């Protein structure tokens, strides 16, 4: 369970979030919508422990993220969360399978298991014939699928997705969200930031953030 309790985040005189609270149950799928600059991405980063709130608390499975040391918070985040970004963030000189192996390498998984896990995940999303292709040799949809399975490589139980369909056409975006829904069906919790109300409709529930507040 994720509990965001009365979180406020300010940057100087700018208030990005104002007294925001939200409870996310295990296995939930929540879309977060709102206008540009409303605080959606800031909220996601605070849930992940990437930003320190000005006030308030974020609890994940009973652990207060901001009471952890930066090192322990990083280790907790690496174990718990998987991230999907609009820009994919694939390393251009590594193949698809090598990109998926990165979090496994960082976690100290032995090389043979890295390759086995990465191959199994890529096969699951229909990329069995694309293991050894570079990102530049993959379509945008294929690149995003690589990004999805990389987020899952360490058995993340929570996926945090920030505008994951922003660079995709409607058909490819719908396919991507279909994969995300499958993961949610397997018990993975999903928090999805999007400006697209059609994409938001795939979630179990939707929250709207306006001017730093949940409406």
C-alpha positions in Angstrom: 0.0 0.0 0.0 1.1 3.5 -0.8 0.0 6.4 1.5 0.6 10.0 0.6 -0.2 12.1 3.7 -0.6 15.9 3.5 2.3 16.4 1.2 3.3 19.9 0.1 6.2 20.7 -2.2 7.4 24.2 -2.9 10.2 25.6 -5.1 10.9 29.0 -3.7 7.7 30.9 -4.0 6.1 28.3 -6.3 3.9 25.8 -4.7 3.9 22.6 -6.9 1.7 20.6 -4.5 -0.5 21.7 -1.7 -1.6 19.4 1.1 -2.1 16.3 -1.1 -3.2 13.0 0.3 -3.9 9.8 -1.5 -4.1 6.1 -0.5 -3.2 3.5 -3.2 -4.1 -0.1 -2.5 -2.0 -3.0 -3.8 -3.0 -4.0 -7.3 -4.7 -0.6 -8.0 -4.4 1.1 -11.4 -4.8 4.9 -11.0 -4.5 7.5 -13.8 -3.4 11.0 -12.8 -4.7 13.8 -15.1 -4.6 17.6 -15.1 -3.3 20.5 -17.1 0.4 21.1 -17.8 2.2 22.4 -14.7 -0.5 21.2 -12.3 1.9 19.1 -10.3 1.3 15.6 -11.8 5.0 14.7 -12.4 6.0 16.2 -9.0 3.4 14.0 -7.3 4.8 10.9 -9.1 8.4 11.8 -8.1 7.4 12.3 -4.5 5.7 8.9 -4.4 8.9 7.3 -5.7 11.2 9.1 -3.2 12.9 11.1 -6.0 12.0 14.4 -4.4 11.8 15.4 -0.8 8.5 17.1 0.2 8.5 20.4 2.0 6.1 18.9 4.4 4.1 15.7 4.7 4.9 12.0 4.4 4.9 9.2 1.9 4.6 5.6 3.2 5.1 2.5 1.1 4.3 -0.8 2.7 4.6 0.8 6.1 8.0 2.3 5.3 8.4 6.1 5.5 10.5 7.0 2.5 11.8 10.2 3.8 13.0 8.8 7.1 15.3 6.5 5.1 18.9 7.6 4.3 19.4 8.6 0.7 21.3 5.3 0.1 18.6 3.2 1.7 15.9 5.1 -0.1 17.6 4.4 -3.4 17.9 0.7 -2.6 14.2 0.5 -1.6 13.2 2.3 -4.8 15.2 0.0 -6.9 13.5 -3.0 -5.4 10.0 -1.7 -5.3 9.4 0.6 -8.3 9.7 0.3 -12.0 9.7 3.5 -14.2 8.3 4.1 -17.7 9.0 7.4 -19.3 7.8 9.2 -22.4 11.3 9.4 -23.8 12.0 5.7 -23.1 15.6 6.4 -21.9 17.1 3.4 -23.6 20.8 3.3 -24.0 21.4 3.7 -27.7 24.5 1.5 -28.0 23.0 -1.4 -26.1 20.7 -4.0 -27.7 17.2 -4.6 -26.5 18.1 -7.5 -24.3 21.1 -5.6 -22.9 18.9 -2.6 -22.0 16.6 -4.9 -20.0 19.6 -6.4 -18.3 20.7 -3.1 -16.8 18.7 -3.1 -13.6 19.6 -6.8 -13.0 23.3 -5.9 -13.4 23.0 -3.1 -10.9 21.2 -5.4 -8.5 24.1 -7.9 -8.7 22.3 -10.7 -10.5 24.7 -13.2 -12.1 25.1 -12.7 -15.9 23.4 -16.0 -17.0 20.3 -15.1 -15.0 20.3 -11.6 -16.4 20.1 -12.9 -19.9 17.4 -15.5 -19.0 15.2 -13.0 -17.3 15.6 -10.3 -20.0 14.9 -12.8 -22.7 11.8 -14.2 -21.0 10.3 -10.7 -20.5 11.0 -9.5 -24.1 9.4 -12.7 -25.4 6.3 -12.0 -23.3 5.8 -8.7 -25.1 6.3 -10.1 -28.6 10.0 -9.1 -29.1 11.5 -12.6 -29.4 13.0 -11.7 -32.8 14.3 -8.3 -31.7 16.6 -9.3 -28.8 19.8 -8.1 -30.5 18.5 -5.0 -32.2 19.6 -1.5 -31.1 17.0 1.0 -30.1 17.5 2.8 -33.5 16.5 -0.4 -35.2 13.2 -0.7 -33.3 9.9 1.1 -33.9 8.7 3.5 -31.3 6.2 0.9 -30.0 9.0 -1.7 -29.8 11.2 0.7 -27.9 8.4 1.4 -25.4 7.9 -2.3 -24.9 11.6 -2.7 -24.1 11.2 0.2 -21.6 8.2 -1.6 -20.0 10.0 -4.9 -19.5 13.1 -3.1 -18.2 10.9 -1.5 -15.6 9.8 -5.0 -14.5 13.2 -6.7 -14.6 13.7 -6.6 -10.8 10.1 -7.9 -10.1 8.9 -4.4 -9.3 5.5 -4.4 -7.6 4.7 -0.8 -8.5 4.9 0.8 -12.0 5.2 4.6 -12.2 4.5 5.8 -15.7 4.9 9.4 -16.8 3.2 10.2 -20.1 4.3 6.8 -21.5 2.2 7.2 -24.7 3.1 10.8 -25.4 5.3 10.0 -28.4 3.1 7.2 -29.8 0.3 7.1 -32.3 -3.1 6.1 -31.0 -2.9 2.5 -32.1 0.6 2.0 -30.6 -0.4 3.8 -27.4 -3.5 1.6 -27.0 -1.3 -1.5 -27.4 1.1 -0.2 -24.8 -1.6 0.4 -22.3 -2.9 -3.1 -23.1 0.4 -4.5 -21.9 0.2 -2.3 -18.8 -3.3 -3.6 -18.0 -2.0 -7.1 -18.3 0.7 -6.4 -15.7 -2.0 -4.8 -13.5 -4.0 -8.0 -13.9 -1.0 -9.9 -12.6 -1.1 -7.8 -9.4 1.3 -5.0 -10.3 0.2 -1.6 -8.9 0.2 1.2 -11.6 0.3 5.0 -11.3 0.0 6.6 -14.7 0.4 10.3 -15.5 -1.3 11.2 -18.7 -2.9 14.2 -20.5 -4.9 11.8 -22.7 -8.4 11.2 -21.2 -8.9 8.2 -23.5 -5.7 6.6 -22.0 -6.8 7.6 -18.5 -10.0 5.6 -19.1 -8.1 2.3 -19.1 -7.4 2.8 -15.3 -9.6 1.5 -12.5 -9.9 5.1 -11.2 -8.8 8.6 -12.1 -7.7 11.5 -10.0 -7.3 15.1 -11.3 -4.6 17.4 -10.0 -5.2 21.2 -10.6 -2.9 23.9 -9.2 -1.2 21.4 -6.9 -4.4 20.0 -5.4 -6.3 16.7 -5.9 -9.8 17.8 -7.0 
